[in-house]
């Protein structure tokens, strides 16, 4: 009798343990959020389009733009669910190709088809709970070198990089090709056409002159370039 009682207790305990370990099914909106992310992260136009046709037909016309967005971001890692109900989900994701965080918000229709009524993805500051551990100078420089190598291999970087501190060069490398047809590699002294990035350098230089009290932002342009054509 005692053996039968012990066996029955063991069966009950095992059943309770199994029930406790069984994964719970996420609400529909949360599941669709993860399904959208999986379709987007596939980088496959047909896969993403099939998902949109079923759940978000209004975005089918934007599928090429979404695939381009994927190529620039590398997709997103799912980090945390903030809010989850049967018809609403807000979740944090992180771009794979950078440290940028974003918040995805999805609202779905309550009918059986579960069409996505609202979809938002907004860039946000990195949450404090996901703070990046501070690196030593050596580790940071090593990590930069490895990242540039990875980005070069995936054709996300071609150029030269330099890191200096207190006038001392800590890191200096060139990657990629300056001429792909002739297979001429970049050098650390390769000159690049940087287009509108010149505006940022110009702004910094002007503000440095203001800080040195050599010019004033309130002065007319002609005071410093009196012979300018216009």
C-alpha positions as CSV (number, residue, x, y, z in Angstrom):
1,X,0.0,0.0,0.0
2,X,2.8,2.3,0.9
3,X,4.5,1.7,-2.5
4,X,1.3,2.5,-4.4
5,X,0.9,5.8,-2.4
6,X,4.5,6.8,-3.0
7,X,4.1,6.1,-6.7
8,X,0.9,8.1,-6.9
9,X,2.7,11.1,-5.2
10,X,5.6,10.8,-7.6
11,X,3.2,10.8,-10.6
12,X,1.5,14.0,-9.3
13,X,4.8,15.7,-8.7
14,X,6.1,14.9,-12.1
15,X,2.8,16.1,-13.7
16,X,3.1,19.4,-11.8
17,X,6.8,19.8,-12.8
18,X,5.9,19.1,-16.5
19,X,3.1,21.6,-16.3
20,X,5.3,24.3,-14.8
21,X,8.0,23.7,-17.4
22,X,5.6,23.8,-20.4
23,X,6.2,27.0,-22.4
24,X,3.2,29.3,-22.5
25,X,1.8,30.4,-25.8
26,X,2.4,34.2,-26.3
27,X,-0.5,36.5,-27.1
28,X,-1.3,36.8,-30.8
29,X,0.1,40.3,-31.2
30,X,3.4,39.3,-29.6
31,X,3.6,36.2,-31.9
32,X,2.9,38.4,-35.0
33,X,5.6,40.8,-33.9
34,X,8.1,38.0,-33.8
35,X,6.8,36.6,-37.0
36,X,7.2,40.0,-38.7
37,X,10.8,40.2,-37.4
38,X,11.6,36.7,-38.7
39,X,10.3,37.6,-42.1
40,X,12.2,40.9,-42.2
41,X,15.4,39.2,-40.9
42,X,15.2,36.6,-43.6
43,X,16.3,39.3,-46.1
44,X,14.2,37.4,-48.7
45,X,11.7,39.5,-50.6
46,X,9.3,36.7,-51.3
47,X,9.2,35.6,-47.6
48,X,8.5,39.2,-46.4
49,X,6.0,39.9,-49.1
50,X,4.0,36.7,-48.3
51,X,3.8,37.8,-44.6
52,X,2.7,41.3,-45.6
53,X,0.1,40.0,-48.0
54,X,-1.4,38.0,-45.2
55,X,-1.2,40.4,-42.3
56,X,-0.3,43.9,-43.6
57,X,-1.5,44.3,-47.2
58,X,-1.0,48.1,-47.1
59,X,2.7,47.7,-46.8
60,X,3.2,45.3,-49.7
61,X,4.0,48.3,-52.0
62,X,6.9,49.1,-49.6
63,X,8.5,45.7,-49.7
64,X,11.5,46.8,-51.8
65,X,12.1,49.7,-49.3
66,X,12.0,47.2,-46.4
67,X,14.5,44.9,-48.1
68,X,16.8,47.9,-48.7
69,X,16.3,48.8,-45.0
70,X,17.3,45.2,-44.1
71,X,20.5,45.5,-46.2
72,X,21.5,48.7,-44.4
73,X,20.7,47.4,-40.9
74,X,21.5,43.7,-41.1
75,X,18.2,43.0,-39.4
76,X,17.3,43.3,-35.8
77,X,17.7,41.2,-32.6
78,X,14.7,40.8,-30.4
79,X,15.6,42.1,-27.0
80,X,12.6,42.5,-24.8
81,X,8.8,42.6,-24.7
82,X,7.5,45.8,-23.0
83,X,3.8,45.3,-23.4
84,X,1.8,42.3,-24.6
85,X,-1.9,41.7,-24.9
86,X,-3.9,39.7,-27.4
87,X,-4.2,42.8,-29.7
88,X,-1.2,44.9,-28.7
89,X,2.6,44.4,-28.5
90,X,5.5,46.8,-27.8
91,X,9.0,45.3,-28.0
92,X,12.6,46.5,-28.0
93,X,14.9,45.4,-30.8
94,X,18.6,46.2,-31.6
95,X,20.0,46.7,-35.0
96,X,22.5,44.0,-35.9
97,X,24.9,46.3,-37.8
98,X,25.1,48.9,-35.0
99,X,24.2,49.6,-31.4
100,X,21.0,51.4,-32.3
101,X,17.8,50.4,-30.5
102,X,14.3,50.7,-31.7
103,X,10.8,50.1,-30.4
104,X,8.3,48.1,-32.4
105,X,4.6,48.7,-31.7
106,X,2.0,46.5,-33.3
107,X,-1.8,46.5,-32.9
108,X,-3.9,43.8,-34.6
109,X,-7.5,43.5,-35.4
110,X,-9.4,41.2,-33.0
111,X,-11.0,39.2,-35.8
112,X,-9.7,35.7,-36.7
113,X,-7.6,37.0,-39.6
114,X,-5.5,39.1,-37.2
115,X,-4.6,41.8,-39.7
116,X,-2.1,44.3,-38.4
117,X,-3.9,47.6,-38.0
118,X,-0.9,49.6,-36.8
119,X,2.8,49.1,-37.2
120,X,5.5,51.5,-35.9
121,X,9.2,51.2,-35.6
122,X,10.9,54.2,-33.9
123,X,14.6,54.7,-33.1
124,X,15.2,55.2,-29.4
125,X,18.2,55.9,-27.1
126,X,19.9,52.8,-25.8
127,X,18.0,51.8,-22.6
128,X,20.0,51.9,-19.4
129,X,19.4,48.2,-18.8
130,X,21.3,47.4,-22.0
131,X,24.3,49.7,-21.3
132,X,27.4,48.7,-23.2
133,X,30.2,47.6,-20.8
134,X,33.1,50.0,-20.8
135,X,36.2,48.6,-22.6
136,X,39.8,49.2,-21.9
137,X,41.7,51.2,-24.5
138,X,43.4,48.1,-25.9
139,X,40.1,46.1,-26.1
140,X,38.3,49.0,-27.8
141,X,41.0,49.3,-30.4
142,X,41.0,45.5,-31.0
143,X,37.2,45.4,-31.3
144,X,37.4,48.2,-33.9
145,X,39.8,46.3,-36.0
146,X,37.7,43.1,-35.9
147,X,34.5,45.1,-36.7
148,X,36.1,46.8,-39.7
149,X,37.3,43.4,-41.0
150,X,33.8,41.9,-40.7
151,X,32.2,45.0,-42.3
152,X,34.8,44.8,-45.2
153,X,34.0,41.1,-45.8
154,X,30.3,41.9,-46.0
155,X,30.9,44.9,-48.2
156,X,29.7,47.4,-45.6
157,X,32.9,49.2,-45.3
158,X,35.6,50.4,-47.6
159,X,38.0,53.2,-46.5
160,X,40.5,54.2,-43.9
161,X,40.2,54.6,-40.1
162,X,42.4,56.4,-37.6
163,X,42.1,56.7,-33.9
164,X,44.3,59.1,-32.0
165,X,44.6,60.2,-28.4
166,X,46.7,63.1,-27.1
167,X,48.4,63.3,-30.4
168,X,49.4,59.6,-30.4
169,X,48.0,57.3,-33.1
170,X,46.4,54.3,-31.5
171,X,44.9,52.7,-34.6
172,X,45.4,53.2,-38.3
173,X,44.2,50.8,-41.0
174,X,42.8,50.8,-44.5
175,X,40.3,48.3,-45.9
176,X,38.6,47.6,-49.2
177,X,39.5,48.9,-52.7
178,X,40.0,52.4,-54.0
179,X,39.4,51.0,-57.5
180,X,37.5,47.7,-57.7
181,X,37.9,47.2,-61.4
182,X,41.7,47.5,-61.2
183,X,41.7,45.9,-57.7
184,X,43.7,48.7,-56.2
185,X,43.5,48.5,-52.4
186,X,42.9,51.5,-50.2
187,X,45.8,53.0,-48.3
188,X,45.8,55.0,-45.1
189,X,46.6,58.1,-47.3
190,X,44.0,57.4,-50.0
191,X,42.0,60.5,-50.8
192,X,38.2,60.0,-50.7
193,X,35.4,62.0,-52.1
194,X,33.2,62.7,-49.1
195,X,30.5,64.8,-50.6
196,X,28.3,66.7,-48.2
197,X,30.3,65.5,-45.2
198,X,32.5,68.6,-45.9
199,X,29.6,70.6,-44.4
200,X,30.3,69.1,-41.0
201,X,34.0,69.8,-41.2
202,X,33.2,73.4,-42.2
203,X,30.8,73.8,-39.3
204,X,33.4,72.5,-36.8
205,X,36.1,74.8,-38.2
206,X,33.8,77.9,-38.0
207,X,32.8,77.2,-34.4
208,X,36.5,76.7,-33.5
209,X,37.2,80.2,-34.9
210,X,34.2,81.5,-32.9
211,X,35.6,79.8,-29.8
212,X,39.0,81.5,-30.5
213,X,37.2,84.8,-30.7
214,X,38.4,85.3,-34.3
215,X,34.9,85.6,-35.8
216,X,31.4,86.0,-34.6
217,X,28.3,84.1,-35.8
218,X,26.3,87.4,-35.8
219,X,28.6,89.1,-38.3
220,X,27.6,89.4,-42.0
221,X,29.2,86.9,-44.4
222,X,30.8,89.7,-46.4
223,X,32.9,90.9,-43.5
224,X,35.2,87.9,-43.9
225,X,34.8,87.2,-47.7
226,X,34.3,90.7,-49.1
227,X,35.2,89.7,-52.7
228,X,32.8,86.7,-52.7
229,X,31.0,86.6,-56.1
230,X,27.5,87.1,-54.9
